[in-house]
Amino acid sequence: MKENKYLYFASDFHLGIPNYAQSLEREKKLIKWLDQVAPTAEKIYLMGDIFDFWYEYKKVVPKGFVRLQGKIATLCDQGIEIYFFKGNHDMWMFQYFQHELGIKLISDELEFERDGKSFYLHHGDGLGNGDHSYKLLKRIFRNPICIWLFGILPNRIGLGIAHYFSSKSRLANAVNDEVYQEGSEWLLQFCNDKVKEKSYDYMIFGHRHLPLEIDLDNGGKYINLGEWLHHCTYAVFDGRDIET
């Protein structure tokens, strides 16, 4: 790693909910954080559900979030590598952000080594045992025919439907009710199964909406980044260890 340059990880901003005013306040908080970490950042990993809904039209950009888009373009122009992971809320993201802003788009997992440490990164949706209904839904939503069918809807109708369901989502309406599930944390179970096949020092996820740092059976760590409606948490790797 470059001297005094760190890796930063954050997830689940869910911009767009529960309403315009609160989403804008959260977007400004996110930009303030990006400004704070930029002087020491080599790479920034934004690990899914950046938006509560996103559909990438061929020639139309959905309204909103221009402050974040402008900030990301500026940071990329300054030489900071920014990775966008597709989440379950913004899986319909394709080439626009890559071409226009300069980000690197990750559809599923990302594995790499840095300073003698091995990393496994994923948004976290659809992993492990169970949740078969969501896994089927994810396959349907990522199907090119499904994507095309949504795209031929008039913009006002398609986005109207999406924003309606976003406003009804659990996260948009719940007080912070995420609690640690002793013995049944499915991402933790996934990690301990995964390290039986290949060892990792850090396995980092979003999606769970609860900040967690737990030792794995192989001596590595499972890290969940939480979310930014309540926690506003992130992780940083300084070349030696991760702090959350």
C-alpha contacts under 8 A as a table, 3 or more apart, distances in Angstrom:
res1	aa1	res2	aa2	distance
1	M	5	K	6.67
1	M	6	Y	7.54
1	M	114	R	7.09
1	M	115	D	6.66
1	M	239	G	6.60
2	K	5	K	5.35
2	K	42	E	7.45
4	N	40	T	6.24
4	N	238	D	7.73
5	K	40	T	4.78
5	K	41	A	5.20
5	K	42	E	5.17
5	K	238	D	7.20
6	Y	40	T	5.87
6	Y	41	A	4.91
6	Y	42	E	5.51
6	Y	43	K	6.96
6	Y	236	V	6.68
6	Y	237	F	5.68
6	Y	238	D	4.92
6	Y	239	G	6.90
7	L	41	A	6.03
7	L	42	E	5.99
7	L	43	K	5.04
7	L	44	I	5.90
7	L	45	Y	7.65
7	L	236	V	5.57
7	L	237	F	5.05
7	L	238	D	6.77
8	Y	37	V	7.92
8	Y	41	A	6.90
8	Y	43	K	6.46
8	Y	44	I	4.77
8	Y	45	Y	6.06
8	Y	234	Y	7.30
8	Y	235	A	5.82
8	Y	236	V	4.50
8	Y	237	F	6.51
9	F	44	I	6.00
9	F	45	Y	4.74
9	F	46	L	6.12
9	F	47	M	7.12
9	F	225	L	7.48
9	F	234	Y	5.67
9	F	235	A	5.07
9	F	236	V	6.25
10	A	45	Y	6.43
10	A	46	L	5.22
10	A	47	M	6.09
10	A	206	G	7.65
10	A	225	L	5.97
10	A	227	E	7.99
10	A	233	T	7.05
10	A	234	Y	4.73
10	A	235	A	6.65
11	S	46	L	5.45
11	S	47	M	4.67
11	S	48	G	5.67
11	S	49	D	6.76
11	S	50	I	6.72
11	S	123	H	7.98
11	S	205	F	7.98
11	S	206	G	5.34
11	S	207	H	7.61
11	S	225	L	6.12
11	S	226	G	6.91
11	S	227	E	6.05
11	S	228	W	7.67
11	S	234	Y	7.58
12	D	47	M	7.19
12	D	48	G	5.93
12	D	49	D	4.67
12	D	50	I	5.46
12	D	51	F	7.77
12	D	206	G	6.41
12	D	207	H	6.59
12	D	209	H	7.26
12	D	226	G	7.16
12	D	227	E	4.76
12	D	228	W	6.33
13	F	26	R	7.71
13	F	49	D	6.33
13	F	50	I	4.89
13	F	51	F	6.54
13	F	52	D	7.80
13	F	227	E	6.03
13	F	228	W	5.01
13	F	229	L	6.86
14	H	17	I	6.45
14	H	49	D	5.57
14	H	50	I	5.27
14	H	51	F	4.48
14	H	52	D	4.21
14	H	53	F	7.79
14	H	228	W	7.67
14	H	229	L	7.76
15	L	23	S	5.39
15	L	24	L	7.78
15	L	26	R	7.36
15	L	27	E	6.86
15	L	50	I	6.29
15	L	51	F	4.51
15	L	52	D	5.50
15	L	65	F	7.73
16	G	19	N	6.42
16	G	20	Y	6.44
16	G	23	S	5.30
16	G	51	F	6.46
16	G	52	D	5.75
16	G	53	F	7.43
17	I	20	Y	7.00
17	I	22	Q	7.27
17	I	23	S	5.72
17	I	52	D	6.69
17	I	166	S	7.07
17	I	167	S	6.42
17	I	172	A	5.77
18	P	22	Q	6.73
18	P	23	S	6.82
18	P	167	S	6.12
18	P	172	A	4.91
18	P	173	N	7.15
19	N	22	Q	5.69
19	N	23	S	6.04
19	N	167	S	7.96
20	Y	23	S	5.18
20	Y	24	L	6.02
21	A	24	L	5.22
21	A	25	E	6.27
22	Q	25	E	5.04
22	Q	26	R	6.22
23	S	26	R	5.08
23	S	27	E	6.10
24	L	27	E	4.93
24	L	28	K	6.22
24	L	65	F	7.94
25	E	28	K	5.25
25	E	29	K	6.31
26	R	29	K	4.95
26	R	30	L	6.17
26	R	228	W	7.46
26	R	229	L	7.48
27	E	30	L	5.02
27	E	31	I	6.27
27	E	65	F	7.34
27	E	67	R	7.56
27	E	68	L	6.75
28	K	31	I	5.04
28	K	32	K	6.18
28	K	67	R	7.70
29	K	32	K	5.07
29	K	33	W	6.30
30	L	33	W	5.07
30	L	34	L	6.27
30	L	68	L	7.86
31	I	34	L	4.98
31	I	35	D	6.19
31	I	67	R	7.59
31	I	68	L	6.39
31	I	71	K	6.94
32	K	35	D	5.11
32	K	36	Q	6.27
33	W	36	Q	5.00
33	W	37	V	6.30
34	L	37	V	5.32
34	L	38	A	5.83
35	D	38	A	5.31
35	D	39	P	7.73
36	Q	39	P	7.06
37	V	40	T	5.73
37	V	41	A	5.85
38	A	41	A	4.98
38	A	75	L	7.41
38	A	80	I	7.78
41	A	44	I	6.79
41	A	80	I	6.70
42	E	80	I	5.39
42	E	81	E	6.52
43	K	80	I	5.63
43	K	81	E	4.64
43	K	82	I	5.75
43	K	83	Y	7.67
44	I	80	I	7.42
44	I	81	E	6.32
44	I	82	I	4.81
44	I	83	Y	6.25
45	Y	82	I	5.91
45	Y	83	Y	4.76
45	Y	84	F	6.42
45	Y	85	F	7.75
46	L	50	I	7.21
46	L	82	I	7.34
46	L	83	Y	5.92
46	L	84	F	5.08
46	L	85	F	6.27
47	M	50	I	7.57
47	M	83	Y	7.65
47	M	84	F	6.07
47	M	85	F	4.68
47	M	86	K	7.26
47	M	87	G	7.34
47	M	122	H	7.06
47	M	123	H	5.46
47	M	205	F	7.13
47	M	206	G	6.17
48	G	84	F	6.71
48	G	85	F	4.65
48	G	86	K	4.97
48	G	87	G	4.03
48	G	88	N	7.51
48	G	89	H	7.91
48	G	90	D	7.24
48	G	123	H	5.43
48	G	206	G	6.83
48	G	207	H	7.50
49	D	52	D	6.01
49	D	53	F	7.87
49	D	86	K	6.92
49	D	87	G	4.66
49	D	88	N	6.57
49	D	89	H	5.31
49	D	90	D	5.67
49	D	207	H	7.62
50	I	87	G	7.69
50	I	90	D	7.16
51	F	54	W	6.18
51	F	89	H	6.77
51	F	90	D	6.06
52	D	89	H	5.32
52	D	90	D	6.67
52	D	166	S	6.52
53	F	89	H	5.20
53	F	90	D	5.27
53	F	162	A	6.84
53	F	163	H	7.20
53	F	166	S	7.04
54	W	62	P	7.79
54	W	89	H	7.14
54	W	90	D	4.88
54	W	91	M	7.50
54	W	92	W	6.23
54	W	93	M	6.76
55	Y	62	P	7.68
55	Y	90	D	7.18
55	Y	92	W	5.09
55	Y	93	M	6.28
56	E	60	V	7.66
56	E	61	V	6.98
56	E	62	P	7.85
56	E	92	W	6.19
56	E	93	M	5.56
56	E	94	F	6.65
56	E	96	Y	7.30
57	Y	60	V	5.28
57	Y	61	V	6.61
57	Y	151	G	6.71
65	F	68	L	5.47
65	F	69	Q	6.37
66	V	69	Q	4.99
66	V	70	G	5.95
67	R	70	G	5.22
67	R	71	K	6.15
68	L	71	K	5.11
68	L	72	I	6.13
69	Q	72	I	5.21
69	Q	73	A	6.22
69	Q	101	L	7.16
70	G	73	A	5.15
70	G	74	T	6.23
70	G	101	L	7.90
71	K	74	T	5.08
71	K	75	L	6.23
72	I	75	L	5.15
72	I	76	C	6.12
72	I	82	I	7.63
72	I	101	L	6.56
72	I	103	I	7.85
73	A	76	C	5.18
73	A	77	D	6.10
73	A	100	E	7.67
73	A	101	L	4.46
73	A	102	G	6.48
74	T	77	D	5.04
74	T	78	Q	6.28
75	L	78	Q	4.98
75	L	79	G	6.62
75	L	80	I	5.59
75	L	81	E	7.89
76	C	79	G	5.19
76	C	80	I	5.04
76	C	81	E	5.96
76	C	82	I	6.72
76	C	101	L	7.07
76	C	102	G	5.90
76	C	103	I	6.97
77	D	80	I	7.36
77	D	102	G	7.71
81	E	103	I	6.95
81	E	104	K	7.59
82	I	102	G	7.89
82	I	103	I	5.17
82	I	104	K	6.20
83	Y	103	I	5.74
83	Y	104	K	4.68
83	Y	105	L	5.88
83	Y	106	I	6.93
84	F	103	I	6.64
84	F	104	K	6.04
84	F	105	L	4.87
84	F	106	I	5.96
85	F	105	L	5.97
85	F	106	I	4.62
85	F	107	S	5.99
85	F	108	D	7.17
85	F	122	H	7.47
85	F	123	H	6.54
86	K	89	H	7.96
86	K	90	D	5.84
86	K	91	M	4.80
86	K	92	W	7.80
86	K	93	M	7.00
86	K	105	L	7.43
86	K	106	I	6.24
86	K	107	S	5.24
86	K	108	D	7.08
86	K	123	H	7.10
87	G	90	D	5.25
87	G	91	M	5.38
87	G	123	H	5.80
87	G	125	D	7.22
87	G	207	H	7.64
88	N	91	M	5.56
88	N	125	D	6.54
88	N	138	K	7.65
90	D	93	M	6.25
91	M	107	S	7.75
91	M	142	R	7.46
92	W	142	R	7.60
92	W	147	I	7.51
93	M	96	Y	7.65
93	M	97	F	7.92
94	F	97	F	7.44
94	F	98	Q	7.92
94	F	105	L	7.84
95	Q	98	Q	5.23
95	Q	99	H	6.11
96	Y	99	H	5.30
96	Y	100	E	5.76
96	Y	101	L	7.77
97	F	100	E	5.23
97	F	101	L	5.11
97	F	102	G	6.54
97	F	103	I	6.19
98	Q	101	L	5.74
98	Q	102	G	4.75
98	Q	103	I	4.83
98	Q	104	K	6.05
98	Q	105	L	6.74
99	H	102	G	5.76
99	H	103	I	7.84
106	I	109	E	7.08
106	I	110	L	7.18
108	D	122	H	6.02
108	D	123	H	7.33
109	E	120	Y	7.03
109	E	121	L	5.49
109	E	122	H	4.54
109	E	123	H	7.64
110	L	119	F	7.99
110	L	120	Y	5.97
110	L	121	L	5.06
110	L	122	H	6.50
111	E	118	S	7.55
111	E	119	F	5.56
111	E	120	Y	4.69
111	E	121	L	6.30
112	F	118	S	6.00
112	F	119	F	5.42
112	F	120	Y	6.98
113	E	116	G	6.44
113	E	117	K	5.47
113	E	118	S	4.38
113	E	119	F	6.02
114	R	117	K	5.24
114	R	118	S	6.50
114	R	119	F	7.88
114	R	239	G	7.43
115	D	239	G	5.90
115	D	240	R	7.34
117	K	200	Y	7.68
117	K	201	D	5.84
117	K	202	Y	7.68
118	S	199	S	7.91
118	S	200	Y	5.06
118	S	201	D	5.14
118	S	202	Y	6.41
119	F	200	Y	5.83
119	F	201	D	6.14
119	F	202	Y	4.92
119	F	203	M	5.87
119	F	204	I	7.57
120	Y	200	Y	6.72
120	Y	202	Y	6.34
120	Y	203	M	4.69
120	Y	204	I	6.30
121	L	203	M	5.94
121	L	204	I	4.99
121	L	205	F	6.05
122	H	204	I	6.70
122	H	205	F	5.32
122	H	206	G	7.42
123	H	205	F	5.11
123	H	206	G	4.97
123	H	207	H	5.92
124	G	127	L	6.16
124	G	187	L	7.19
124	G	205	F	5.40
124	G	206	G	5.89
124	G	207	H	5.50
124	G	208	R	7.38
125	D	207	H	6.37
126	G	131	D	7.11
126	G	134	Y	6.80
126	G	135	K	5.40
126	G	138	K	7.76
127	L	187	L	7.08
127	L	190	F	6.85
128	G	186	W	6.40
128	G	187	L	6.66
128	G	189	Q	7.21
128	G	190	F	4.88
129	N	186	W	7.38
129	N	190	F	7.68
131	D	134	Y	5.58
131	D	135	K	6.47
132	H	135	K	5.02
132	H	136	L	6.21
133	S	136	L	5.23
133	S	137	L	6.21
134	Y	137	L	4.83
134	Y	138	K	5.98
135	K	138	K	5.06
135	K	139	R	6.38
136	L	139	R	5.19
136	L	140	I	6.35
137	L	140	I	5.04
137	L	141	F	6.10
138	K	141	F	5.10
138	K	142	R	6.10
139	R	142	R	5.25
139	R	143	N	6.18
140	I	143	N	5.13
140	I	146	C	6.67
141	F	146	C	5.97
141	F	147	I	6.72
142	R	146	C	7.15
142	R	147	I	6.85
143	N	146	C	5.37
143	N	147	I	6.37
144	P	147	I	5.03
144	P	148	W	6.06
145	I	148	W	5.05
145	I	149	L	6.10
146	C	149	L	5.13
146	C	150	F	6.34
147	I	150	F	5.39
147	I	151	G	6.23
148	W	151	G	4.95
148	W	152	I	6.42
149	L	152	I	5.45
149	L	153	L	6.99
150	F	153	L	5.53
150	F	158	G	6.69
151	G	154	P	7.76
151	G	155	N	7.92
151	G	158	G	7.71
153	L	157	I	6.48
153	L	158	G	5.66
154	P	157	I	5.40
154	P	158	G	6.18
155	N	158	G	5.22
155	N	159	L	5.88
155	N	160	G	7.99
156	R	159	L	5.50
156	R	160	G	5.68
157	I	160	G	4.99
157	I	161	I	6.15
158	G	161	I	5.34
158	G	162	A	6.32
159	L	162	A	4.97
159	L	163	H	5.95
160	G	163	H	5.28
160	G	164	Y	6.10
161	I	164	Y	5.17
161	I	165	F	6.47
162	A	165	F	5.39
162	A	166	S	6.17
163	H	166	S	4.86
163	H	167	S	6.10
164	Y	167	S	5.25
164	Y	168	K	6.57
165	F	168	K	5.03
165	F	169	S	6.28
166	S	169	S	5.15
166	S	172	A	7.26
167	S	172	A	6.00
167	S	173	N	7.63
168	K	172	A	6.66
168	K	173	N	6.92
169	S	172	A	5.33
169	S	173	N	6.61
170	R	173	N	5.52
170	R	174	A	5.73
171	L	174	A	5.41
171	L	175	V	7.95
174	A	177	D	6.82
176	N	230	H	6.70
178	E	209	H	6.94
178	E	210	L	6.25
179	V	210	L	7.26
180	Y	185	E	7.24
180	Y	210	L	7.72
181	Q	184	S	5.43
181	Q	185	E	5.38
182	E	185	E	6.62
184	S	189	Q	7.45
185	E	188	L	5.35
185	E	189	Q	6.32
186	W	189	Q	4.93
186	W	190	F	6.09
187	L	190	F	4.85
187	L	191	C	6.19
188	L	191	C	5.09
188	L	192	N	6.32
188	L	216	L	7.89
188	L	222	Y	6.62
189	Q	192	N	5.24
189	Q	193	D	6.22
190	F	193	D	5.18
190	F	194	K	6.03
191	C	194	K	4.93
191	C	195	V	6.18
191	C	203	M	7.10
191	C	216	L	7.34
191	C	222	Y	6.94
192	N	195	V	5.42
192	N	196	K	6.75
192	N	216	L	6.08
192	N	217	D	6.06
192	N	218	N	7.69
193	D	196	K	5.50
193	D	197	E	7.45
194	K	197	E	5.59
194	K	198	K	6.46
194	K	199	S	7.78
195	V	198	K	4.77
195	V	199	S	4.64
195	V	200	Y	6.48
195	V	217	D	7.85
195	V	218	N	6.59
196	K	199	S	6.94
196	K	218	N	7.88
199	S	218	N	6.85
199	S	220	G	7.85
200	Y	203	M	6.69
200	Y	220	G	6.11
201	D	219	G	7.36
201	D	220	G	4.23
201	D	221	K	6.11
202	Y	220	G	5.75
202	Y	221	K	4.99
202	Y	222	Y	6.16
202	Y	223	I	7.15
203	M	220	G	7.79
203	M	221	K	6.22
203	M	222	Y	4.93
203	M	223	I	6.07
204	I	222	Y	6.14
204	I	223	I	4.77
204	I	224	N	5.84
204	I	225	L	7.40
205	F	208	R	7.78
205	F	223	I	6.36
205	F	224	N	4.92
205	F	225	L	6.30
206	G	209	H	6.67
206	G	224	N	5.53
206	G	225	L	5.29
206	G	226	G	6.24
206	G	227	E	7.54
207	H	226	G	7.48
207	H	227	E	7.97
208	R	224	N	6.89
208	R	226	G	6.55
209	H	224	N	7.70
209	H	225	L	7.25
209	H	226	G	4.14
209	H	227	E	4.93
210	L	224	N	6.62
210	L	225	L	6.94
210	L	226	G	4.21
210	L	227	E	6.90
211	P	223	I	7.51
211	P	224	N	5.22
211	P	225	L	5.10
211	P	226	G	4.16
211	P	227	E	7.71
211	P	231	H	7.67
211	P	233	T	7.11
212	L	222	Y	7.48
212	L	223	I	5.44
212	L	224	N	4.86
212	L	225	L	6.90
212	L	226	G	7.40
213	E	221	K	6.57
213	E	222	Y	5.66
213	E	223	I	4.53
213	E	224	N	6.55
213	E	244	T	7.94
214	I	221	K	5.56
214	I	222	Y	5.16
214	I	223	I	6.58
215	D	219	G	6.18
215	D	220	G	5.89
215	D	221	K	4.57
215	D	222	Y	6.28
216	L	219	G	5.33
216	L	220	G	5.14
216	L	221	K	5.30
216	L	222	Y	6.38
217	D	220	G	7.27
225	L	233	T	6.27
225	L	234	Y	5.60
225	L	235	A	6.87
225	L	244	T	7.94
226	G	231	H	6.47
226	G	232	C	7.43
226	G	233	T	6.16
226	G	234	Y	7.59
227	E	230	H	6.65
227	E	231	H	5.74
227	E	232	C	5.97
227	E	233	T	6.71
228	W	231	H	5.32
228	W	232	C	4.12
228	W	233	T	6.84
229	L	232	C	6.84
233	T	244	T	7.19
234	Y	244	T	5.83
235	A	242	I	6.55
235	A	243	E	5.58
235	A	244	T	4.29
236	V	242	I	5.44
236	V	243	E	5.43
236	V	244	T	6.55
237	F	240	R	6.97
237	F	241	D	5.64
237	F	242	I	4.37
237	F	243	E	6.59
238	D	241	D	6.05
238	D	242	I	6.68
